[in-house]
Amino acid sequence: MEFKKATLSSRKSIALVAHDNKKKELLSWCQTHKQELLKHTLFATGTTGSLIEKETDLSIKKLISGPLGGDQQVGSLITEGKIDLLIFFWDPFEPMPHDPDVKALLRIAAVWNIPVACNAISADFLVTSPLFSNECERLIPDYDAYLEKRKAVVS
Protein backbone atom coordinates (compact mmCIF):
# COMPACT_ATOMS: atom_id res chain seq x y z
CA MET A 1 0.00 0.00 0.00
CA GLU A 2 1.22 3.46 -0.87
CA PHE A 3 0.56 6.41 1.42
CA LYS A 4 -0.03 10.11 0.94
CA LYS A 5 -0.03 13.11 3.23
CA ALA A 6 -3.32 14.47 4.51
CA THR A 7 -3.80 17.56 6.63
CA LEU A 8 -5.89 17.56 9.78
CA SER A 9 -7.35 21.02 10.28
CA SER A 10 -7.16 22.89 13.56
CA ARG A 11 -10.88 22.19 13.99
CA LYS A 12 -11.08 18.42 14.38
CA SER A 13 -14.02 16.09 13.91
CA ILE A 14 -14.03 13.91 17.01
CA ALA A 15 -15.95 10.68 17.57
CA LEU A 16 -17.00 9.98 21.17
CA VAL A 17 -17.92 6.38 21.95
CA ALA A 18 -18.34 4.56 25.28
CA HIS A 19 -19.47 1.16 26.42
CA ASP A 20 -22.30 1.18 28.98
CA ASN A 21 -20.00 0.82 32.01
CA LYS A 22 -17.85 3.71 30.75
CA LYS A 23 -20.51 6.26 29.79
CA LYS A 24 -20.32 8.13 33.12
CA GLU A 25 -16.54 8.27 32.86
CA LEU A 26 -16.69 9.70 29.33
CA LEU A 27 -19.37 12.17 30.41
CA SER A 28 -17.16 13.35 33.27
CA TRP A 29 -14.21 13.64 30.89
CA CYS A 30 -16.32 15.73 28.48
CA GLN A 31 -17.41 18.03 31.31
CA THR A 32 -13.78 18.52 32.36
CA HIS A 33 -12.69 19.31 28.78
CA LYS A 34 -15.83 21.11 27.61
CA GLN A 35 -14.02 24.34 26.66
CA GLU A 36 -11.55 22.46 24.44
CA LEU A 37 -14.30 20.31 22.89
CA LEU A 38 -16.44 23.36 22.00
CA LYS A 39 -13.82 24.27 19.37
CA HIS A 40 -14.37 21.04 17.44
CA THR A 41 -17.12 19.07 15.68
CA LEU A 42 -18.35 16.19 17.82
CA PHE A 43 -19.94 12.92 16.76
CA ALA A 44 -21.13 10.17 19.08
CA THR A 45 -22.96 6.89 18.99
CA GLY A 46 -26.62 6.88 20.11
CA THR A 47 -27.04 6.81 23.85
CA THR A 48 -23.59 8.22 24.52
CA GLY A 49 -24.28 11.25 22.32
CA SER A 50 -27.66 11.95 23.89
CA LEU A 51 -26.19 11.72 27.39
CA ILE A 52 -23.25 14.02 26.63
CA GLU A 53 -25.44 16.57 24.85
CA LYS A 54 -28.00 16.64 27.67
CA GLU A 55 -25.48 16.91 30.50
CA THR A 56 -22.92 19.27 28.92
CA ASP A 57 -24.83 21.30 26.30
CA LEU A 58 -22.14 20.33 23.78
CA SER A 59 -23.51 20.03 20.26
CA ILE A 60 -23.28 16.38 19.17
CA LYS A 61 -23.97 14.84 15.77
CA LYS A 62 -25.61 11.64 16.96
CA LEU A 63 -25.24 8.33 15.14
CA ILE A 64 -27.11 5.12 15.95
CA SER A 65 -26.30 2.98 18.97
CA GLY A 66 -23.04 1.01 18.81
CA PRO A 67 -24.57 -2.49 18.92
CA LEU A 68 -27.02 -1.49 16.17
CA GLY A 69 -24.21 -0.38 13.84
CA GLY A 70 -23.03 2.93 15.29
CA ASP A 71 -19.45 1.66 15.64
CA GLN A 72 -19.51 0.81 11.95
CA GLN A 73 -20.97 4.23 11.13
CA VAL A 74 -17.99 5.80 12.90
CA GLY A 75 -15.66 3.51 10.95
CA SER A 76 -17.30 4.55 7.69
CA LEU A 77 -16.87 8.23 8.57
CA ILE A 78 -13.19 7.57 9.32
CA THR A 79 -12.65 6.02 5.88
CA GLU A 80 -14.41 8.99 4.27
CA GLY A 81 -12.06 11.40 6.07
CA LYS A 82 -14.89 12.84 8.17
CA ILE A 83 -13.54 11.75 11.59
CA ASP A 84 -10.08 12.93 12.66
CA LEU A 85 -9.86 11.55 16.18
CA LEU A 86 -11.54 8.72 18.12
CA ILE A 87 -12.17 8.81 21.85
CA PHE A 88 -13.54 5.40 22.70
CA PHE A 89 -13.86 4.49 26.37
CA TRP A 90 -14.26 0.74 26.07
CA ASP A 91 -14.73 -1.69 28.90
CA PRO A 92 -12.04 -4.41 28.91
CA PHE A 93 -13.86 -6.35 31.65
CA GLU A 94 -17.28 -6.65 30.05
CA PRO A 95 -17.75 -8.99 27.09
CA MET A 96 -19.69 -7.25 24.35
CA PRO A 97 -21.90 -9.03 21.84
CA HIS A 98 -20.60 -6.63 19.18
CA ASP A 99 -16.87 -7.22 19.88
CA PRO A 100 -16.16 -7.84 16.18
CA ASP A 101 -17.54 -4.36 15.43
CA VAL A 102 -15.29 -2.83 18.09
CA LYS A 103 -12.22 -4.61 16.69
CA ALA A 104 -13.16 -3.49 13.18
CA LEU A 105 -13.50 0.12 14.35
CA LEU A 106 -10.10 0.09 16.05
CA ARG A 107 -8.56 -1.52 12.96
CA ILE A 108 -10.02 1.18 10.68
CA ALA A 109 -8.69 3.89 13.01
CA ALA A 110 -5.22 2.32 12.77
CA VAL A 111 -5.41 1.91 8.97
CA TRP A 112 -6.42 5.55 8.47
CA ASN A 113 -3.84 6.74 11.02
CA ILE A 114 -6.10 8.69 13.36
CA PRO A 115 -5.36 9.24 17.05
CA VAL A 116 -7.30 6.95 19.41
CA ALA A 117 -7.82 7.28 23.15
CA CYS A 118 -9.26 4.28 25.01
CA ASN A 119 -9.41 5.75 28.51
CA ALA A 120 -9.39 9.06 30.37
CA ILE A 121 -5.63 9.42 30.72
CA SER A 122 -4.95 8.75 27.02
CA ALA A 123 -7.75 11.20 26.14
CA ASP A 124 -6.12 13.75 28.48
CA PHE A 125 -2.85 13.32 26.60
CA LEU A 126 -4.60 13.92 23.28
CA VAL A 127 -6.61 16.96 24.35
CA THR A 128 -3.56 18.63 25.91
CA SER A 129 -1.30 17.98 22.91
CA PRO A 130 -0.47 21.06 20.82
CA LEU A 131 -1.66 19.05 17.80
CA PHE A 132 -5.20 18.84 19.23
CA SER A 133 -6.08 22.40 18.24
CA ASN A 134 -3.54 22.98 15.49
CA GLU A 135 -3.25 21.86 11.91
CA CYS A 136 -1.04 18.81 11.43
CA GLU A 137 -0.17 16.26 8.79
CA ARG A 138 -0.56 12.50 8.80
CA LEU A 139 -0.04 9.71 6.32
CA ILE A 140 -3.10 7.87 5.02
CA PRO A 141 -3.54 5.05 2.48
CA ASP A 142 -3.44 6.32 -1.10
CA TYR A 143 -6.51 4.51 -2.36
CA ASP A 144 -6.39 6.17 -5.79
CA ALA A 145 -2.84 4.86 -6.35
CA TYR A 146 -4.00 1.43 -5.19
CA LEU A 147 -6.84 1.43 -7.74
CA GLU A 148 -4.49 2.51 -10.52
CA LYS A 149 -2.15 -0.40 -9.72
CA ARG A 150 -5.06 -2.84 -9.65
CA LYS A 151 -6.31 -1.50 -12.99
CA ALA A 152 -2.83 -1.93 -14.52
CA VAL A 153 -2.65 -5.55 -13.27
CA VAL A 154 -6.08 -6.39 -14.73
CA SER A 155 -5.34 -4.75 -18.11
RACOR-V82489 format. One record per backbone hydrogen bond with DSSP energy under -0.5 kcal/mol. NH is the residue of the N-H (numbers start at 0). CO is the residue of the C=O. Records with the same first field share a line. If there is no record, write none. Layout:
# RACOR-V82489
NH = CO  CO
This chain:
# RACOR-V82489
3 = 139
5 = 137
7 = 5  135
8 = 6
11 = 9
13 = 11  40
14 = 84
15 = 42
16 = 14  86
18 = 88
21 = 18
22 = 18  19
25 = 21
26 = 22
27 = 23
28 = 24
29 = 25
30 = 26
31 = 27
32 = 28
33 = 30
36 = 32
37 = 33
38 = 35
39 = 36
40 = 11
41 = 39  58
42 = 13
43 = 60
44 = 15
45 = 63
48 = 44
49 = 45
50 = 46
51 = 47
52 = 48
53 = 49
54 = 50
55 = 51
56 = 52
57 = 51
59 = 57
60 = 41
61 = 59
62 = 43
67 = 64
68 = 65
69 = 64
70 = 65
72 = 68
73 = 69
74 = 70
75 = 71
76 = 72
77 = 73
78 = 74
79 = 75
80 = 77
81 = 76
82 = 76
83 = 12
84 = 12
85 = 114
86 = 14  84
87 = 85  116
88 = 16  86
89 = 87  117
91 = 89
93 = 90
94 = 92
98 = 95
100 = 97
101 = 97
102 = 98
103 = 99
104 = 100
105 = 101
106 = 102
107 = 103
108 = 104
109 = 105
110 = 106
111 = 107
112 = 109
113 = 108
114 = 83
116 = 85
122 = 118
123 = 119
124 = 120
125 = 121
126 = 122
127 = 123
128 = 124  125
131 = 128
132 = 129
133 = 130
135 = 7
137 = 5
139 = 3
141 = 1
142 = 140
145 = 141
146 = 142
147 = 143
148 = 144
149 = 145
150 = 146
151 = 147
152 = 148
153 = 149
154 = 150
